């Protein structure tokens, strides 16, 4: 998985150098395969194992780093948008098997 260094720093308040960040992430079990340059920024290549689903995102990696360094985790970046159509949220469920729940969404455009 490849992530921009600048994108990781948005959630880490201490703004560590890239080498220190990669060393610390490797110490907590998140292997760094390499660092590449891209248009004035750095791209960090991570080798994640399937059992670390919590790290399959920028926020997950930043959260682990902040927990390791005993720092506050910043979640200030969020995305919101307003659609052009109004939807009536009609949730119905159909229980086919005890473990299977199907949600049905109907929209009125």
GIWORA-V881050 format. One record per residue. OMEGA is omega in radians with two decimals (999 if undefined). NEAR is the number of other C-alpha atoms within 10 Angstrom. D_CENTER is the distance of its C-alpha to the mean C-alpha in Angstrom with 1 decimal. Layout:
# GIWORA-V881050
OMEGA|NEAR|D_CENTER ; OMEGA|NEAR|D_CENTER
This chain:
# GIWORA-V881050
-3.12|13|11.2 ; -3.10|15|11.8 ; 3.07|16|9.9 ; 3.10|17|12.1 ; -3.13|20|13.4 ; 3.13|14|13.9 ; 3.08|15|10.4 ; -3.10|20|9.5 ; 3.11|18|12.8 ; -3.12|18|12.0 ; -3.13|23|10.4 ; -3.04|21|13.0 ; -3.04|13|16.5 ; 3.12|13|18.7 ; -3.13|12|17.8 ; 3.03|11|18.8 ; -3.05|10|20.3 ; -3.14|16|18.4 ; 3.13|10|20.8 ; 3.12|10|20.4 ; -3.13|18|16.6 ; 3.10|21|16.9 ; -3.12|13|19.7 ; 3.12|17|18.1 ; 3.09|19|15.0 ; 3.12|14|17.7 ; -3.12|11|19.7 ; 3.01|11|17.2 ; 3.10|12|16.8 ; -3.02|20|14.1 ; 3.08|17|16.4 ; -3.12|19|16.4 ; -3.13|14|18.5 ; 3.12|12|19.2 ; 3.14|18|18.9 ; 3.07|12|20.1 ; 3.12|11|21.3 ; 3.05|9|20.5 ; 3.08|6|22.3 ; 3.11|6|22.5 ; 3.10|12|19.0 ; 3.08|16|17.7 ; 3.13|20|15.4 ; 3.14|20|14.2 ; -3.12|18|14.5 ; 3.03|21|13.0 ; -3.07|14|14.9 ; 3.07|16|12.9 ; -3.09|12|15.1 ; -3.13|9|14.7 ; 3.12|7|15.2 ; 3.13|11|11.9 ; 3.11|10|9.7 ; -3.11|13|8.0 ; -3.13|19|6.8 ; 3.10|14|5.8 ; 3.10|13|2.3 ; -3.13|18|3.7 ; 3.11|20|3.9 ; 3.10|16|4.9 ; 3.14|20|7.0 ; 3.13|24|8.3 ; 3.11|22|9.1 ; 3.13|17|11.0 ; -3.13|22|12.7 ; 3.10|18|13.8 ; 3.12|12|15.1 ; -3.11|13|16.9 ; -3.13|11|18.5 ; -3.14|9|19.2 ; 3.06|13|17.8 ; 3.14|13|16.4 ; -3.11|18|12.8 ; 3.11|15|12.6 ; -3.01|12|10.8 ; -3.08|7|13.2 ; 3.07|8|11.5 ; -3.11|5|11.8 ; 3.06|4|13.2 ; 3.14|5|16.4 ; 3.11|5|19.2 ; -3.11|6|22.6 ; -3.14|7|23.9 ; -3.06|7|27.5 ; 3.06|9|28.5 ; 3.14|10|29.0 ; 3.00|12|28.1 ; -3.11|11|29.8 ; 3.10|11|27.5 ; 3.14|11|29.6 ; 3.04|10|27.9 ; 3.09|12|30.2 ; -3.13|12|29.7 ; -3.09|10|31.6 ; -3.14|11|31.9 ; 3.08|9|32.9 ; -3.09|7|32.3 ; -3.09|6|31.5 ; -3.07|6|27.9 ; 3.13|10|27.3 ; -3.12|12|26.5 ; 3.09|11|26.4 ; 3.14|11|25.5 ; 3.12|11|27.5 ; 3.07|12|26.7 ; -3.14|11|29.6 ; 3.04|10|29.6 ; -3.11|8|32.5 ; 999|8|32.5
